[in-house]
């Protein structure tokens, strides 16, 4: 639904989705779209990013309306890892997600 919810104007939406598509095509980035016709899913509880640093350290970044938060606690990282696995089970594959984002971007142009 977020791909189709107007934020700003049509030009802003088209630009945001074009940028999202460009980022999603980077080899180290995965963007997954959960179909809007499915039930509520834990992946919809809020955005998060998982990262593995060059030294092997795993961290997560969570964002909410008040602030961003970096987590390094192994238990929290494991919990978010399980949530990511759950998201990948419900979401479109990366390539299909990018195609969908492009399709919706064209509707904003």
N, CA, C and O atoms as a GROMACS GRO file, in nm:
protein
  436
    1UNK      N    1   0.082  -0.120   0.000
    1UNK     CA    2   0.000   0.000   0.000
    1UNK      C    3   0.086   0.126   0.000
    1UNK      O    4   0.046   0.228  -0.056
    2UNK      N    5   0.203   0.121   0.062
    2UNK     CA    6   0.287   0.240   0.070
    2UNK      C    7   0.333   0.287  -0.068
    2UNK      O    8   0.361   0.405  -0.087
    3UNK      N    9   0.340   0.196  -0.163
    3UNK     CA   10   0.380   0.235  -0.298
    3UNK      C   11   0.272   0.318  -0.366
    3UNK      O   12   0.300   0.395  -0.458
    4UNK      N   13   0.149   0.302  -0.322
    4UNK     CA   14   0.035   0.370  -0.386
    4UNK      C   15  -0.023   0.484  -0.304
    4UNK      O   16  -0.114   0.552  -0.350
    5UNK      N   17   0.029   0.506  -0.184
    5UNK     CA   18  -0.022   0.615  -0.099
    5UNK      C   19   0.050   0.744  -0.135
    5UNK      O   20   0.173   0.753  -0.124
    6UNK      N   21  -0.025   0.843  -0.178
    6UNK     CA   22   0.033   0.971  -0.221
    6UNK      C   23   0.097   1.045  -0.104
    6UNK      O   24   0.030   1.078  -0.006
    7UNK      N   25   0.226   1.068  -0.115
    7UNK     CA   26   0.300   1.150  -0.019
    7UNK      C   27   0.371   1.256  -0.103
    7UNK      O   28   0.453   1.223  -0.188
    8UNK      N   29   0.340   1.382  -0.079
    8UNK     CA   30   0.390   1.489  -0.165
    8UNK      C   31   0.299   1.501  -0.285
    8UNK      O   32   0.177   1.512  -0.270
    9UNK      N   33   0.356   1.498  -0.404
    9UNK     CA   34   0.275   1.499  -0.526
    9UNK      C   35   0.322   1.387  -0.617
    9UNK      O   36   0.408   1.307  -0.580
   10UNK      N   37   0.266   1.380  -0.736
   10UNK     CA   38   0.297   1.271  -0.829
   10UNK      C   39   0.445   1.270  -0.868
   10UNK      O   40   0.504   1.163  -0.882
   11UNK      N   41   0.504   1.387  -0.884
   11UNK     CA   42   0.646   1.395  -0.920
   11UNK      C   43   0.732   1.340  -0.806
   11UNK      O   44   0.828   1.267  -0.830
   12UNK      N   45   0.697   1.375  -0.684
   12UNK     CA   46   0.770   1.326  -0.567
   12UNK      C   47   0.759   1.174  -0.560
   12UNK      O   48   0.859   1.105  -0.538
   13UNK      N   49   0.639   1.122  -0.578
   13UNK     CA   50   0.620   0.976  -0.571
   13UNK      C   51   0.701   0.904  -0.678
   13UNK      O   52   0.768   0.805  -0.650
   14UNK      N   53   0.695   0.954  -0.801
   14UNK     CA   54   0.771   0.892  -0.910
   14UNK      C   55   0.920   0.895  -0.879
   14UNK      O   56   0.990   0.796  -0.901
   15UNK      N   57   0.969   1.007  -0.827
   15UNK     CA   58   1.111   1.019  -0.792
   15UNK      C   59   1.152   0.926  -0.679
   15UNK      O   60   1.258   0.864  -0.684
   16UNK      N   61   1.067   0.917  -0.577
   16UNK     CA   62   1.098   0.828  -0.465
   16UNK      C   63   1.104   0.682  -0.510
   16UNK      O   64   1.194   0.609  -0.469
   17UNK      N   65   1.009   0.642  -0.593
   17UNK     CA   66   1.008   0.503  -0.637
   17UNK      C   67   1.122   0.473  -0.733
   17UNK      O   68   1.176   0.362  -0.734
   18UNK      N   69   1.161   0.572  -0.814
   18UNK     CA   70   1.277   0.555  -0.902
   18UNK      C   71   1.403   0.536  -0.817
   18UNK      O   72   1.487   0.451  -0.847
   19UNK      N   73   1.417   0.616  -0.712
   19UNK     CA   74   1.532   0.602  -0.622
   19UNK      C   75   1.530   0.467  -0.551
   19UNK      O   76   1.634   0.401  -0.539
   20UNK      N   77   1.414   0.426  -0.504
   20UNK     CA   78   1.403   0.297  -0.436
   20UNK      C   79   1.443   0.184  -0.530
   20UNK      O   80   1.512   0.091  -0.489
   21UNK      N   81   1.400   0.192  -0.655
   21UNK     CA   82   1.436   0.091  -0.754
   21UNK      C   83   1.587   0.088  -0.775
   21UNK      O   84   1.647  -0.019  -0.780
   22UNK      N   85   1.649   0.205  -0.787
   22UNK     CA   86   1.794   0.212  -0.807
   22UNK      C   87   1.868   0.150  -0.688
   22UNK      O   88   1.964   0.076  -0.706
   23UNK      N   89   1.823   0.179  -0.566
   23UNK     CA   90   1.887   0.123  -0.448
   23UNK      C   91   1.865  -0.028  -0.440
   23UNK      O   92   1.955  -0.102  -0.402
   24UNK      N   93   1.746  -0.073  -0.477
   24UNK     CA   94   1.713  -0.216  -0.470
   24UNK      C   95   1.795  -0.298  -0.568
   24UNK      O   96   1.811  -0.419  -0.549
   25UNK      N   97   1.847  -0.235  -0.671
   25UNK     CA   98   1.928  -0.307  -0.769
   25UNK      C   99   2.075  -0.320  -0.728
   25UNK      O  100   2.152  -0.389  -0.795
   26UNK      N  101   2.114  -0.255  -0.619
   26UNK     CA  102   2.250  -0.270  -0.569
   26UNK      C  103   2.268  -0.413  -0.517
   26UNK      O  104   2.177  -0.470  -0.458
   27UNK      N  105   2.385  -0.468  -0.539
   27UNK     CA  106   2.407  -0.609  -0.505
   27UNK      C  107   2.396  -0.638  -0.356
   27UNK      O  108   2.363  -0.750  -0.318
   28UNK      N  109   2.423  -0.541  -0.271
   28UNK     CA  110   2.420  -0.564  -0.127
   28UNK      C  111   2.288  -0.520  -0.061
   28UNK      O  112   2.280  -0.515   0.062
   29UNK      N  113   2.187  -0.488  -0.141
   29UNK     CA  114   2.058  -0.441  -0.089
   29UNK      C  115   1.948  -0.535  -0.136
   29UNK      O  116   1.945  -0.578  -0.251
   30UNK      N  117   1.857  -0.567  -0.045
   30UNK     CA  118   1.738  -0.643  -0.081
   30UNK      C  119   1.616  -0.562  -0.040
   30UNK      O  120   1.603  -0.522   0.076
   31UNK      N  121   1.526  -0.538  -0.134
   31UNK     CA  122   1.398  -0.475  -0.106
   31UNK      C  123   1.293  -0.579  -0.139
   31UNK      O  124   1.290  -0.633  -0.250
   32UNK      N  125   1.206  -0.607  -0.044
   32UNK     CA  126   1.101  -0.706  -0.063
   32UNK      C  127   0.967  -0.640  -0.037
   32UNK      O  128   0.949  -0.573   0.065
   33UNK      N  129   0.874  -0.658  -0.128
   33UNK     CA  130   0.739  -0.604  -0.114
   33UNK      C  131   0.647  -0.716  -0.069
   33UNK      O  132   0.639  -0.821  -0.133
   34UNK      N  133   0.577  -0.692   0.041
   34UNK     CA  134   0.476  -0.787   0.088
   34UNK      C  135   0.345  -0.752   0.019
   34UNK      O  136   0.302  -0.637   0.025
   35UNK      N  137   0.280  -0.847  -0.048
   35UNK     CA  138   0.156  -0.818  -0.118
   35UNK      C  139   0.051  -0.756  -0.026
   35UNK      O  140   0.036  -0.797   0.089
   36UNK      N  141  -0.020  -0.658  -0.078
   36UNK     CA  142  -0.118  -0.586   0.003
   36UNK      C  143  -0.244  -0.667   0.030
   36UNK      O  144  -0.322  -0.632   0.117
   37UNK      N  145  -0.265  -0.775  -0.044
   37UNK     CA  146  -0.386  -0.854  -0.023
   37UNK      C  147  -0.368  -0.962   0.085
   37UNK      O  148  -0.462  -1.037   0.113
   38UNK      N  149  -0.252  -0.969   0.144
   38UNK     CA  150  -0.227  -1.067   0.250
   38UNK      C  151  -0.267  -1.012   0.386
   38UNK      O  152  -0.298  -0.894   0.400
   39UNK      N  153  -0.267  -1.098   0.487
   39UNK     CA  154  -0.300  -1.054   0.623
   39UNK      C  155  -0.185  -0.973   0.684
   39UNK      O  156  -0.076  -0.967   0.627
   40UNK      N  157  -0.210  -0.911   0.798
   40UNK     CA  158  -0.105  -0.837   0.868
   40UNK      C  159   0.010  -0.932   0.893
   40UNK      O  160  -0.009  -1.051   0.918
   41UNK      N  161   0.131  -0.878   0.886
   41UNK     CA  162   0.251  -0.960   0.899
   41UNK      C  163   0.350  -0.888   0.988
   41UNK      O  164   0.355  -0.765   0.989
   42UNK      N  165   0.430  -0.962   1.063
   42UNK     CA  166   0.527  -0.904   1.155
   42UNK      C  167   0.624  -0.807   1.087
   42UNK      O  168   0.676  -0.715   1.151
   43UNK      N  169   0.649  -0.827   0.958
   43UNK     CA  170   0.737  -0.736   0.885
   43UNK      C  171   0.679  -0.598   0.868
   43UNK      O  172   0.751  -0.504   0.833
   44UNK      N  173   0.549  -0.584   0.892
   44UNK     CA  174   0.483  -0.454   0.879
   44UNK      C  175   0.488  -0.374   1.008
   44UNK      O  176   0.436  -0.263   1.014
   45UNK      N  177   0.550  -0.429   1.112
   45UNK     CA  178   0.555  -0.362   1.243
   45UNK      C  179   0.651  -0.243   1.243
   45UNK      O  180   0.649  -0.163   1.337
   46UNK      N  181   0.732  -0.230   1.142
   46UNK     CA  182   0.824  -0.117   1.134
   46UNK      C  183   0.949  -0.154   1.058
   46UNK      O  184   0.988  -0.270   1.052
   47UNK      N  185   1.013  -0.053   1.000
   47UNK     CA  186   1.131  -0.080   0.918
   47UNK      C  187   1.253  -0.116   1.003
   47UNK      O  188   1.272  -0.066   1.114
   48UNK      N  189   1.335  -0.203   0.947
   48UNK     CA  190   1.463  -0.234   1.010
   48UNK      C  191   1.560  -0.277   0.901
   48UNK      O  192   1.520  -0.324   0.795
   49UNK      N  193   1.687  -0.262   0.931
   49UNK     CA  194   1.794  -0.304   0.841
   49UNK      C  195   1.890  -0.390   0.921
   49UNK      O  196   1.921  -0.360   1.036
   50UNK      N  197   1.936  -0.496   0.859
   50UNK     CA  198   2.039  -0.581   0.918
   50UNK      C  199   2.166  -0.563   0.837
   50UNK      O  200   2.162  -0.555   0.715
   51UNK      N  201   2.279  -0.557   0.907
   51UNK     CA  202   2.407  -0.538   0.837
   51UNK      C  203   2.515  -0.620   0.904
   51UNK      O  204   2.515  -0.641   1.026
   52UNK      N  205   2.607  -0.667   0.822
   52UNK     CA  206   2.726  -0.735   0.872
   52UNK      C  207   2.843  -0.647   0.833
   52UNK      O  208   2.867  -0.623   0.714
   53UNK      N  209   2.916  -0.599   0.932
   53UNK     CA  210   3.030  -0.510   0.910
   53UNK      C  211   3.151  -0.590   0.862
   53UNK      O  212   3.155  -0.712   0.878
   54UNK      N  213   3.249  -0.523   0.804
   54UNK     CA  214   3.367  -0.594   0.751
   54UNK      C  215   3.436  -0.685   0.854
   54UNK      O  216   3.496  -0.786   0.817
   55UNK      N  217   3.429  -0.648   0.981
   55UNK     CA  218   3.493  -0.732   1.083
   55UNK      C  219   3.405  -0.849   1.128
   55UNK      O  220   3.443  -0.924   1.218
   56UNK      N  221   3.286  -0.864   1.066
   56UNK     CA  222   3.196  -0.973   1.099
   56UNK      C  223   3.089  -0.938   1.201
   56UNK      O  224   2.997  -1.016   1.223
   57UNK      N  225   3.100  -0.822   1.263
   57UNK     CA  226   3.001  -0.778   1.361
   57UNK      C  227   2.866  -0.759   1.291
   57UNK      O  228   2.859  -0.701   1.182
   58UNK      N  229   2.759  -0.809   1.354
   58UNK     CA  230   2.625  -0.790   1.300
   58UNK      C  231   2.554  -0.683   1.382
   58UNK      O  232   2.560  -0.683   1.505
   59UNK      N  233   2.488  -0.592   1.312
   59UNK     CA  234   2.413  -0.484   1.377
   59UNK      C  235   2.279  -0.470   1.305
   59UNK      O  236   2.260  -0.521   1.195
   60UNK      N  237   2.189  -0.400   1.371
   60UNK     CA  238   2.059  -0.370   1.312
   60UNK      C  239   2.030  -0.222   1.333
   60UNK      O  240   2.074  -0.162   1.431
   61UNK      N  241   1.957  -0.166   1.240
   61UNK     CA  242   1.911  -0.027   1.253
   61UNK      C  243   1.760  -0.030   1.246
   61UNK      O  244   1.702  -0.084   1.152
   62UNK      N  245   1.696   0.029   1.346
   62UNK     CA  246   1.551   0.039   1.350
   62UNK      C  247   1.514   0.186   1.350
   62UNK      O  248   1.586   0.270   1.404
   63UNK      N  249   1.403   0.217   1.288
   63UNK     CA  250   1.360   0.356   1.274
   63UNK      C  251   1.217   0.369   1.322
   63UNK      O  252   1.133   0.285   1.291
   64UNK      N  253   1.190   0.474   1.398
   64UNK     CA  254   1.052   0.501   1.438
   64UNK      C  255   1.026   0.652   1.431
   64UNK      O  256   1.111   0.726   1.381
   65UNK      N  257   0.913   0.697   1.478
   65UNK     CA  258   0.877   0.837   1.464
   65UNK      C  259   0.961   0.931   1.550
   65UNK      O  260   0.966   1.051   1.524
   66UNK      N  261   1.026   0.878   1.652
   66UNK     CA  262   1.106   0.963   1.740
   66UNK      C  263   1.254   0.961   1.709
   66UNK      O  264   1.322   1.064   1.721
   67UNK      N  265   1.306   0.845   1.670
   67UNK     CA  266   1.450   0.836   1.648
   67UNK      C  267   1.486   0.705   1.578
   67UNK      O  268   1.405   0.613   1.567
   68UNK      N  269   1.609   0.700   1.533
   68UNK     CA  270   1.666   0.577   1.482
   68UNK      C  271   1.746   0.512   1.594
   68UNK      O  272   1.793   0.580   1.686
   69UNK      N  273   1.760   0.383   1.586
   69UNK     CA  274   1.827   0.310   1.694
   69UNK      C  275   1.915   0.202   1.634
   69UNK      O  276   1.872   0.128   1.546
   70UNK      N  277   2.038   0.194   1.681
   70UNK     CA  278   2.129   0.088   1.639
   70UNK      C  279   2.132  -0.017   1.749
   70UNK      O  280   2.150   0.014   1.866
   71UNK      N  281   2.115  -0.142   1.708
   71UNK     CA  282   2.116  -0.254   1.801
   71UNK      C  283   2.233  -0.346   1.768
   71UNK      O  284   2.259  -0.375   1.652
   72UNK      N  285   2.302  -0.390   1.872
   72UNK     CA  286   2.411  -0.486   1.850
   72UNK      C  287   2.397  -0.609   1.939
   72UNK      O  288   2.479  -0.700   1.932
   73UNK      N  289   2.295  -0.611   2.024
   73UNK     CA  290   2.274  -0.726   2.112
   73UNK      C  291   2.245  -0.850   2.028
   73UNK      O  292   2.153  -0.848   1.946
   74UNK      N  293   2.322  -0.956   2.047
   74UNK     CA  294   2.303  -1.077   1.965
   74UNK      C  295   2.161  -1.134   1.970
   74UNK      O  296   2.112  -1.186   1.869
   75UNK      N  297   2.095  -1.126   2.084
   75UNK     CA  298   1.957  -1.177   2.093
   75UNK      C  299   1.862  -1.093   2.009
   75UNK      O  300   1.774  -1.147   1.942
   76UNK      N  301   1.880  -0.962   2.011
   76UNK     CA  302   1.795  -0.874   1.929
   76UNK      C  303   1.823  -0.897   1.780
   76UNK      O  304   1.730  -0.898   1.698
   77UNK      N  305   1.949  -0.914   1.745
   77UNK     CA  306   1.986  -0.940   1.605
   77UNK      C  307   1.923  -1.072   1.560
   77UNK      O  308   1.872  -1.081   1.448
   78UNK      N  309   1.926  -1.172   1.646
   78UNK     CA  310   1.867  -1.302   1.612
   78UNK      C  311   1.715  -1.289   1.593
   78UNK      O  312   1.660  -1.347   1.500
   79UNK      N  313   1.649  -1.214   1.680
   79UNK     CA  314   1.504  -1.193   1.667
   79UNK      C  315   1.472  -1.125   1.535
   79UNK      O  316   1.381  -1.167   1.464
   80UNK      N  317   1.546  -1.020   1.502
   80UNK     CA  318   1.523  -0.951   1.375
   80UNK      C  319   1.557  -1.039   1.256
   80UNK      O  320   1.493  -1.030   1.151
   81UNK      N  321   1.657  -1.124   1.270
   81UNK     CA  322   1.689  -1.218   1.164
   81UNK      C  323   1.574  -1.313   1.136
   81UNK      O  324   1.543  -1.343   1.021
   82UNK      N  325   1.509  -1.361   1.243
   82UNK     CA  326   1.392  -1.449   1.225
   82UNK      C  327   1.277  -1.372   1.160
   82UNK      O  328   1.205  -1.427   1.077
   83UNK      N  329   1.260  -1.246   1.198
   83UNK     CA  330   1.154  -1.166   1.135
   83UNK      C  331   1.184  -1.146   0.987
   83UNK      O  332   1.093  -1.151   0.904
   84UNK      N  333   1.312  -1.123   0.953
   84UNK     CA  334   1.348  -1.106   0.811
   84UNK      C  335   1.318  -1.236   0.735
   84UNK      O  336   1.266  -1.231   0.624
   85UNK      N  337   1.351  -1.350   0.794
   85UNK     CA  338   1.320  -1.477   0.728
   85UNK      C  339   1.170  -1.493   0.706
   85UNK      O  340   1.127  -1.545   0.604
   86UNK      N  341   1.092  -1.447   0.802
   86UNK     CA  342   0.947  -1.452   0.789
   86UNK      C  343   0.900  -1.360   0.676
   86UNK      O  344   0.811  -1.395   0.599
   87UNK      N  345   0.960  -1.241   0.668
   87UNK     CA  346   0.926  -1.148   0.560
   87UNK      C  347   0.956  -1.211   0.425
   87UNK      O  348   0.873  -1.206   0.334
   88UNK      N  349   1.072  -1.272   0.411
   88UNK     CA  350   1.109  -1.329   0.281
   88UNK      C  351   1.016  -1.444   0.243
   88UNK      O  352   1.001  -1.474   0.125
   89UNK      N  353   0.954  -1.506   0.342
   89UNK     CA  354   0.858  -1.612   0.313
   89UNK      C  355   0.726  -1.559   0.260
   89UNK      O  356   0.657  -1.628   0.185
   90UNK      N  357   0.690  -1.437   0.299
   90UNK     CA  358   0.562  -1.378   0.259
   90UNK      C  359   0.575  -1.282   0.141
   90UNK      O  360   0.480  -1.262   0.065
   91UNK      N  361   0.692  -1.224   0.125
   91UNK     CA  362   0.711  -1.118   0.026
   91UNK      C  363   0.741  -1.175  -0.112
   91UNK      O  364   0.778  -1.291  -0.128
   92UNK      N  365   0.723  -1.088  -0.211
   92UNK     CA  366   0.766  -1.122  -0.347
   92UNK      C  367   0.918  -1.135  -0.346
   92UNK      O  368   0.986  -1.072  -0.265
   93UNK      N  369   0.973  -1.217  -0.436
   93UNK     CA  370   1.119  -1.221  -0.451
   93UNK      C  371   1.172  -1.082  -0.491
   93UNK      O  372   1.096  -0.997  -0.537
   94UNK      N  373   1.301  -1.061  -0.474
   94UNK     CA  374   1.361  -0.930  -0.502
   94UNK      C  375   1.327  -0.880  -0.642
   94UNK      O  376   1.282  -0.767  -0.658
   95UNK      N  377   1.349  -0.963  -0.743
   95UNK     CA  378   1.327  -0.920  -0.882
   95UNK      C  379   1.181  -0.881  -0.904
   95UNK      O  380   1.154  -0.778  -0.967
   96UNK      N  381   1.087  -0.961  -0.854
   96UNK     CA  382   0.944  -0.928  -0.870
   96UNK      C  383   0.910  -0.801  -0.792
   96UNK      O  384   0.829  -0.721  -0.838
   97UNK      N  385   0.970  -0.782  -0.676
   97UNK     CA  386   0.947  -0.660  -0.598
   97UNK      C  387   0.991  -0.537  -0.676
   97UNK      O  388   0.920  -0.437  -0.680
   98UNK      N  389   1.109  -0.544  -0.739
   98UNK     CA  390   1.159  -0.432  -0.819
   98UNK      C  391   1.066  -0.406  -0.937
   98UNK      O  392   1.036  -0.290  -0.969
   99UNK      N  393   1.020  -0.512  -1.003
   99UNK     CA  394   0.928  -0.495  -1.116
   99UNK      C  395   0.800  -0.426  -1.071
   99UNK      O  396   0.750  -0.338  -1.140
  100UNK      N  397   0.747  -0.466  -0.956
  100UNK     CA  398   0.625  -0.404  -0.904
  100UNK      C  399   0.647  -0.257  -0.873
  100UNK      O  400   0.563  -0.173  -0.906
  101UNK      N  401   0.760  -0.226  -0.811
  101UNK     CA  402   0.790  -0.085  -0.780
  101UNK      C  403   0.797  -0.004  -0.910
  101UNK      O  404   0.746   0.107  -0.915
  102UNK      N  405   0.860  -0.059  -1.012
  102UNK     CA  406   0.866   0.010  -1.142
  102UNK      C  407   0.727   0.030  -1.202
  102UNK      O  408   0.696   0.138  -1.253
  103UNK      N  409   0.643  -0.074  -1.195
  103UNK     CA  410   0.507  -0.064  -1.248
  103UNK      C  411   0.430   0.049  -1.179
  103UNK      O  412   0.365   0.130  -1.244
  104UNK      N  413   0.439   0.053  -1.047
  104UNK     CA  414   0.368   0.156  -0.972
  104UNK      C  415   0.428   0.294  -1.001
  104UNK      O  416   0.354   0.392  -1.011
  105UNK      N  417   0.559   0.302  -1.015
  105UNK     CA  418   0.624   0.431  -1.047
  105UNK      C  419   0.570   0.489  -1.177
  105UNK      O  420   0.550   0.610  -1.188
  106UNK      N  421   0.546   0.401  -1.275
  106UNK     CA  422   0.491   0.449  -1.404
  106UNK      C  423   0.352   0.512  -1.385
  106UNK      O  424   0.317   0.604  -1.458
  107UNK      N  425   0.275   0.462  -1.289
  107UNK     CA  426   0.141   0.519  -1.267
  107UNK      C  427   0.149   0.659  -1.208
  107UNK      O  428   0.054   0.736  -1.220
  108UNK      N  429   0.261   0.692  -1.144
  108UNK     CA  430   0.280   0.825  -1.085
  108UNK      C  431   0.336   0.924  -1.187
  108UNK      O  432   0.330   1.045  -1.164
  109UNK      N  433   0.390   0.876  -1.299
  109UNK     CA  434   0.450   0.964  -1.400
  109UNK      C  435   0.346   1.039  -1.481
  109UNK      O  436   0.381   1.117  -1.570
   0.00000   0.00000   0.00000
